[in-house]
């Protein structure tokens, strides 16, 4: 039976379906609970939250479900935890983005003390919350953190975009690996090489990773229906992680205009860009992407650029201006049919069961 894998046994799931974690405030407790209560692993991206925010999210999830869930963090890459940025670069980028602030009725940005919450405080909050799963991207937590996770019975799940990254995760003692192909929406989470040099497709990457490591592999990228699930499992995955299809559900915290765009013809035209956050990510082409792309090489890195554009994106969402938002979207968006998380889970399970029966599985 396709429902019974090492991932479902280890995590206590009914089906091997993981909801992809969304950062930047588009995760929601409602979505996590809906997926958990439907037998999958709900995930909440907390990299934008401070310690108190992380504790509040974990408590809110636990108040509504006793099922296992995941909290997801970004491991600091380069100097992203506290980037060095001189005032001249800040002023130049502020000037570049000033027309968008003005158009949206926003005051000019003033330099903050920090561009993102400190990673050390985030880790401590996650460990104190003791979710069933700590998933992470952009690297590998320090050995001491992984050891504390083992002591607290927290399963660790790291993301890999290449076989080399998967091997590095296994050698570090990580419990499971998300093998994520370039079809996926949102950020490309490479950490050993530049993301532009780490763009394997999901169904080429998954069997290679499954052959290279002994720990369970979770396939991600371009999976939105039962056909994708069945194919991923046939290639050696022990579960799948699905992002865009869950982002499109009413329970997600994506702006309604963003969710509507995922069902539009525009969702067929996605692109990889650094303009929204300073890191390579896949989203639907729009005006802000097109206008900032010629300046991509001069933009500050993450989290500085992400801090700059977060105010623009928030105001654009309030004003339902899809042309000025980051419209994260994977290449499987044209396959979307469901707008409710529980209905989506039911459809995924039904379709995968039907397909595996037809295949004799």
TIVOGU-248279 format. One record per residue: x negated, y, z negated of N, C-alpha, C, CB in turn; residue in three letters. Coordinates in steps of 0.1 Angstrom, whole numbers, plus 5000, padded with zeros to 4 digits. Each point is the difference from the previous one (the first is absolute). Glycine has a CB too. Example, Ala and Ser with C-alpha at 12.3 -4.5 7.8 and 13.67 -1.06 7.14 Angstrom:
residues 2
486849434922500950125000499150125000501949884988ALA 498550235019499150115000500850114992498849945022SER 
***
This chain:
residues 361
499249885000500850125000499150135000501849874988UNK 498650225021499250125001500050094987500449995025UNK 500649994967500150084988499149974989502450035006UNK 497049854995499149954989498650015005501849844991UNK 497550255004498650025003499250034987500650095023UNK 498149924979499250034988500350144994498249855010UNK 502150244999500450134995501350004992498950105020UNK 502149834985501350004992499849924987501350015021UNK 497949894979499749924988499350094990500049785012UNK 498950294992499250074991500750124994498049935013UNK 502950144996500650124995501549984995498550125017UNK 502049764985501349974995501150065009499149994977UNK 500650015036501050065010500949895005498350185006UNK 502849865000500949915007499649985014501950064984UNK 497750055022499550005014498750085001502449995008UNK 496849975002498650065002500150135007499049774999UNK 501750334996500250135007499650104990501949925015UNK 497150174989499550114992500550135006498049864992UNK 502650225001500350145005498750084999502449994993UNK 497350075019498850085000500150124991499649935023UNK 499350114970500150114991499850135008499149864981UNK 501750245015499950135007499550114991501949935014UNK 497150144990499450104992500750145002497849885000UNK 501750224993500450145003501550034996498450005018UNK 502149914973501450034996501149945007499150204992UNK 500649715018501149945008500349864995499450145020UNK 499949814970500549884993501150044991497749895001UNK 503150014995501150034991500349884991501050165017UNK 499549874971500449894991501149925006499350144980UNK 501749935026501149935006499649895010501350214997UNK 497749835012499549905010499349894993499850185017UNK 499349854974499349894993501049904993498150164996UNK 502949894997500949924994500849925010500250164981UNK 500349905030500749925010499349885005501250215006UNK 497549824997499149895006499849894989498950175016UNK 500849874972499749914989501249914998498450164989UNK 502849905010501249934997500449915011500750194985UNK 498849835027500349925012498949895001501150195011UNK 498049804980499049895000498750035005501949865002UNK 497950265003498650045005499250084990501050005023UNK 497950054981499250084991500150155004498449814997UNK 502350264994500150155002498750074996502549994997UNK 497150115011498850074997500250154999498749815012UNK 500650264979500150144999498650065001502149984985UNK 497750115025498750075002499950114990500049945024UNK 499050064967499950094989498750095001501349844986UNK 498150165026498750075001500250154998499149825015UNK 502150234987500250154999500450044986500750005024UNK 499549904967500550034986498850004990502249895006UNK 498050194984499150004988500449894991499550245002UNK 499749744987500349894991501450004995497750004993UNK 502850115002501450014995501049965011499350184984UNK 500549865028500949975011500049855002499750225010UNK 499249724990499949855002500749934989497850035012UNK 502050014976500749934989501550025001498150044985UNK 502450075019501450035002500649915011499750234992UNK 499649765019500549915011500149864995498950155017UNK 500149804977500049864995501149974991497549995003UNK 502850114988501149984990501350005007498650114982UNK 501549985028501350015008500349875007499750255002UNK 499349695004500249875007500449894990498350075018UNK 500949934971500349894990501450014994497649994995UNK 502950145005501450024994501049945009499250214989UNK 500549765024501049965009499849865006500350235005UNK 498549714993499749865004499049934992500650075023UNK 499649804975499049924992499149935010501649984981UNK 498650045032499249935010498650075001502249945013UNK 496849984993498750065001500050115011499049784994UNK 500150325004499950115009498550045001502450084995UNK 497350005015498650045002499950154999499649805015UNK 499350254979499650145001498850015009500950054977UNK 499050055032498950015009499250124998501449875017UNK 497350124983499150114999499050015011500249984975UNK 499350145027498950025010498750004993501550135016UNK 497649794987498650004994499350125006500049744997UNK 499350344995499250115005499049965011500350114978UNK 499749955033499149985011499250125002501649845011UNK 497150144989499050125001500250094988500049995025UNK 500350144977500250084988501450054998497750085003UNK 503349835002501450045000500650024986500249885021UNK 499250064969500650024986499850154996499549764994UNK 499550305010499850144996499150075010500349954975UNK 500350085037499150045012499450144997501549875015UNK 497350144991499350125000500450085012498049904988UNK 502550225010500550095011499750144997501849845005UNK 497450235004499750144997501250095004497549955004UNK 502450174991501150095002500250045015499650094977UNK 499449915030500150045014500849895008497850124999UNK 501949764998500849895007501550014996498049855001UNK 502250174986501450024995500750115007499349914978UNK 500050215023500750115006500249985015498950154983UNK 500249795024500149975014501249915003497650035003UNK 502649874989501149915002501450064996498549814996UNK 501450284993501250074997500550095011499349994976UNK 499750075031500350095011500649925011498250164993UNK 501349735010500549915011501549964997497749915004UNK 502650064984501349964997501050114996499049794993UNK 500550335006500850114995501350025009497950114992UNK 502149885021501250015007501149914996498650085019UNK 501149804977501049904996500550044987498949825013UNK 500350224978500550054987501050125002497849924988UNK 501850175020500950115003501349965006497950145003UNK 502049775007501249965007501049934990498649975021UNK 500949964969500849934991500350084987499049795008UNK 500650344992500350084989499249974987502250025010UNK 496649934992499149974989499050104997500449765005UNK 499250254983498950094996498749945005501350094980UNK 497749995023498649945004499549914989499550215014UNK 499849694989499549904990498950064992500649825015UNK 499450164972498950044991499249874995501450204993UNK 497349815007499249894997500349944986498250095015UNK 502149784984500349944987498749964993502249925009UNK 497950044978498949954993499649865006500750134979UNK 500349795024499749875006501049985012499249904978UNK 500350025032500949985011500849874999498350125014UNK 501449804976500849884998499749954985499849935025UNK 501149994969499849954987498849924998502550004997UNK 496850004992498849924998500349855000499050194987UNK 500249745020500149855002499949934987499150025023UNK 500050024968499849934987501350004992497550065001UNK 503150054998501350014993501149925006499350234993UNK 500749765021501049925006499849854997500150175019UNK 498649794982499749864997500549964986498050015016UNK 501750084974500349974986501549994999498050124992UNK 502849975015501449994999500649885006500050255001UNK 499449705010500549885007499749884991499650105022UNK 499249894972499749894991500950004988497650015008UNK 502750114986500950014989501449955004498650194990UNK 501849845022501449965004500149855003500250235010UNK 498749714993499949855003501049955010499249984977UNK 500850085035500949945010499549865004500550235009UNK 500449694997499649875004498850015010502449914996UNK 497650195012499050025011499450145000501249825014UNK 497550194987499450125004499549985014499350064976UNK 501250015033499550005014499350135002501949855008UNK 497150155002499250115002499550015014499349994976UNK 500350125028499550035014498750084999502349985010UNK 497050035001498850085002498849954992501550195005UNK 498549694991498849954993500349894990499050225003UNK 500149774988500149894989499750074987499249825016UNK 501750154974499850064987498749944994502550034997UNK 497050044993498849964993500249874994499350244996UNK 499649685002500149864994500750014986498049935013UNK 501750174979500650014987501550015001497950114991UNK 502649965019501550025002500649875004499750245006UNK 499749695003500549875004500049904989499250045023UNK 499849964968499949924988501250034991497549985002UNK 502750154996501150044991501449955006498750204992UNK 501449805021501249955006500249854997499850185018UNK 499149754983500149864997500449974986498349965017UNK 501150124974500449994985501450034998497650064994UNK 503050035013501450044998500949935009499250224994UNK 500349685014500949925008500650085011500449844981UNK 498950265024500550085012499349955012500350204986UNK 500549765024499549945013499550125008501649804999UNK 497250195006499450115009500249965014498450064982UNK 502050045026500249995015499350115007502249884996UNK 496850095012499350105007500350005015498249994983UNK 501650125024500350015014498749995008502150144995UNK 498049795016498849995009500550025015498949834984UNK 500250255023500350025014499049925009500850234994UNK 498349705000499049925007499749874992499050215011UNK 500449694996499649884993499050034989500549875021UNK 498550224982499050044991500650064987498450045019UNK 502650044982500650064989500749894991500350225013UNK 500449694994500749894993499049914992501750005018UNK 497149974988499049924993499550084988499449895022UNK 500450244980499550084989501050004988498750155016UNK 502649864987501050004990500049864993501450165013UNK 498549734994500049874994498749994991501349905019UNK 497650144986498749994992500150084987498849965022UNK 502050154978500150084989500949944989499650205014UNK 501249704990500949944990501450045001498149984986UNK 502350095025501450045003500849875002499350235010UNK 502049774986500849885000500649985014500550044976UNK 499950065031500749995013499650115009502049884989UNK 498250105024499650105010501250035009497649924999UNK 502650215004500950045010499150035013501750104983UNK 498549825027499350025013500950095008498849774999UNK 500850355003500850105006499550055014500750084977UNK 500149895033499750045013500350145004500449775006UNK 499150285005500150145004501450035004497750005007UNK 503249904994501450045004500850064988499949815016UNK 499550184972500750054988500250155000499149804988UNK 501950245006500250154998499250054988502349985011UNK 497650154988499250054989498549995002502049944985UNK 497350065003498650015001499349875003500250184983UNK 498749845025499149895003499049994988500350035026UNK 499749864968499349994986498649945001502349984990UNK 497050045021498749955001499050064989500449965025UNK 498749964971499050054990498649965003501849994983UNK 497949915025498649975003499550075012500449784990UNK 500550255020499650075012501150115002498849805010UNK 500950294999501050105004501349935005498150175006UNK 503049894990501349945005500149995015501150094979UNK 498350005028500149995015499249885005500250255001UNK 498949694991499249895003500649874994498050145003UNK 503249874991500649894993501549995004498450034980UNK 501849955033501450015005500449865007499750255003UNK 500149644989500549875005501550004999497849894993UNK 502850045016501449975000500449904989500250065024UNK 501049954971500449914989499849855004501650174992UNK 498949795019500049865003498749955006502450025004UNK 496650074998498649955002499350004986500050105024UNK 500349994968499350014987500449894990499950255003UNK 501449724996500549914990499449865000502150135001UNK 497949805011499349875000498550004997501849935016UNK 497650184989498550014997499850024985499650105022UNK 501249984971499850024986500449874993500550245002UNK 500649695002500449874994498949905001502450055005UNK 496949955006498949905001498750044992500949965023UNK 499050174974498850054993500050004985499750145020UNK 501549864974500250004986500849894994499850255001UNK 500149724987500849904993501250054993497949874998UNK 502150264999501150054992501250045010498450094983UNK 502849925011501250025009499950135008501449884984UNK 499150115028500050125010501450045002497949925011UNK 502450214988501350065003499850085013500650014975UNK 500249965035499950075012500850135000499749785012UNK 499850334994500650135001499750065013499950034975UNK 501150055030499950075012500849955012497750064992UNK 503350015012500849955012501049894997498050065013UNK 502349924974501049904996501250074995498249844994UNK 502950135013501350064997501249915000499050215009UNK 500849674995501149905001499549864997501250155017UNK 499849764984499749864997498949945010502349984991UNK 497750075021499049955010498650034995501750025019UNK 498150104976498750044995499649924988500450235009UNK 500649754982499749924988499549865004501750144986UNK 499149805022499749865004498749995007502449955002UNK 497350155006498749995008498850024990501250095020UNK 499050014971498950024990499749884992500750244999UNK 500449694996499849884992499349895008502050064986UNK 498449935027499449905008498550035003502249975011UNK 497450154988498650045002499149994987500850155018UNK 499849804971499349984988500350094989498349925014UNK 502650184987500350094989500949924990499950205016UNK 500049844972500849944989501250094996498049884992UNK 502050245015501150104998499950115010500149954975UNK 500850135026499950125008500350134992500849865020UNK 498650254985500350134994500750085011498049994983UNK 503150075014500850075009500250144995501249805008UNK 498450305001500150144995501150085007497649994996UNK 502350035017500950095007501449964999498250045016UNK 502149834985501449964998500650044987499649815016UNK 499650184973500550044987500050154999499249794990UNK 499950285016500050154999501350055007497550005001UNK 503049935009501250055007501349984992498849955021UNK 501149984967501249974992500450124992499449764999UNK 501950254998500550124993499450004986502149995013UNK 497449904981499550004987498650064999501349804995UNK 498050215016498650065000500250154997499149835016UNK 499850234980500050144997499550095012499649944976UNK 500449995036499750085012501150105002498749805010UNK 501050314996501050105003501049955010498350184996UNK 503049855003500949955010499650035014501850034983UNK 497650085020499650035014498949905004500650244997UNK 498549724994499049905003500649875003498450124985UNK 502549845006500749875002500749995014500349984975UNK 500450135028500750015013499049995011501850144990UNK 497149925009499049995011499549865002499350234995UNK 500749684995499549875001500949925010499050014977UNK 502350035024500949935009500250075013501249924980UNK 498050185023500150085012499149955011500650204986UNK 499649855026499149965011498650064998501950005015UNK 497950104977498750064997499149904992501150235000UNK 499549684993499349904992499249915009501750014982UNK 498649985031499249925009498650065003502249925010UNK 497750214986498750075003499350044988501050095021UNK 498349824973499250034988498550025004501649864986UNK 497750205005498650035002499250004987500650145020UNK 498149844981499150004989499450144999499549755002UNK 500650314986499550144998499550024986501650085017UNK 497550024982499550044987500650134995497949885005UNK 502950185003500450144997500950024988499850045024UNK 500949864972500950014989499349994986501849915015UNK 497350004984499449974987498550015000501949854995UNK 497550155016498550005001499549855002499950204986UNK 501049715014499749865003500949955011499349964976UNK 500149945031500749955012501349934996497849975012UNK 503350064995501349954996500950005013499850074976UNK 501149835024500949995012501450064996498849795008UNK 501750295001501350064999500650045013499350084978UNK 501949965022500750055012499450135005502149884993UNK 497650145019499550125006501050114997498749885018UNK 500950244977500850114999499250135002501549884984UNK 499250235014499350135003498850024991502250095007UNK 497949894980498850034991498849915004501650064982UNK 498749815021498949925005499450055012501149804990UNK 499750245020499450055013499250134998502049895012UNK 498550204980499450134999498750004991502350105002UNK 497649804989498949994991498949915006501450054981UNK 499049865028499049905005498850075007501949855004UNK 498250265003498750065005499150044989501350085020UNK 499249944968499150054989499649884991501150225001UNK 499249665003499849884991498649994995501849895012UNK 497250144996498649984996499650104989499549915023UNK 501250204976499650114991500949994987499350145019UNK 501649784980500949994989499349944988502049985015UNK 498350074973499349944988500549854998499850234989UNK 499449695004500449864997501149994990497749935006UNK 502849944992500949974990499350024986501349845015UNK 499350204975501450044999500350155002500249824984UNK 498750265021500250145002501150035010497650034994UNK 502249915018501050025011501449954996498249985017UNK 501949914976501249954995500750104990499149775003UNK 500150304989500550104990500650125008498349934983UNK 500950115027500550115009501349975006497750075004UNK 502449825003501249975007501249954992498549945019UNK 501250024968501149954992501150114998498449844989UNK 501250285009501050114998500850025013498550114983UNK 500849885029500650025013501149895002497950115009UNK 501649764988500949895002501250004991498049875007UNK 501850174980501150014991501050105004498549934982UNK 501150195022500950115004500749965013498550174989UNK 500749765020500649965013501149904997497950045012UNK 501949874979501049904996501350074995498249834995UNK 501650264996501250074995500850075010498750044979UNK 500550015031500750085011500349905012498850214993UNK 501049665005500349905011499350045013502249954989UNK 496550085009499250045012499049885003500150254994UNK 500449655013499249895004498850035008502049874999UNK 497950255007498950045008498850044992501650085017UNK 498649944969498950044992499849904988500550245006UNK 500049644995499849904990499049895005502350044991UNK 497249885000499249885004501049895001497850084989UNK 502449875023501149905002499349865002501550175011UNK 498049784977499349875001501049905006498650064980UNK 500849865029500849905007499149905007501850175004UNK 498549704995499349895006500549985014499549904978UNK 499750025030500449975014501249915001497650035006UNK 502949914983501149915001501350074998498649824992UNK 501450325007501250074997501249975010498550184990UNK 501249805023501149975009500849884997498750125017UNK 500849794974500749884996500950024988498149875008UNK 501950254986500850034988501549995003498250144991UNK 502649805000501449995001500750034987499849845017UNK 499650154971500650014987499650134994500049754997UNK 501050314995499750124993500249994985500850125020UNK 499449754975500249974986499149894996502450075001UNK 496949954988498949914997500549864997498750194990UNK 502449795003500549874997500549935013500650074977UNK 500050015032500449945012498849965009502150144999UNK 496849945000498849975007499449874995499650255004UNK 500349744983499449884994500949885004499150134981UNK 502249885019500849885003499849975015501750074983UNK 498250035026499949975014498649945003501550195005UNK 497449864988498749945002500049854996499050234996UNK 501649744993500049864995500849915009499850094976UNK 501449965028500949925009499349975013502050104989UNK 497450015017499449985013498749925000500950225006UNK 498349794983498849924999500449854998498750204991UNK 502349785001500549864997500549945013500650064977UNK 500150015031500549955013498949975009502150134997UNK 496949965004498949985010499149884995500050245005UNK 499749754982499249894996500749865001498950164984UNK 502549855015500749875002499949965015501650064982UNK 498550045027499949975014498649955004501750185004UNK 497349864988498749965003499649874992499450245004UNK 501549724988499849874993499350024987500049895021UNK 500050244973499250034988500950014988498450125013UNK 
***
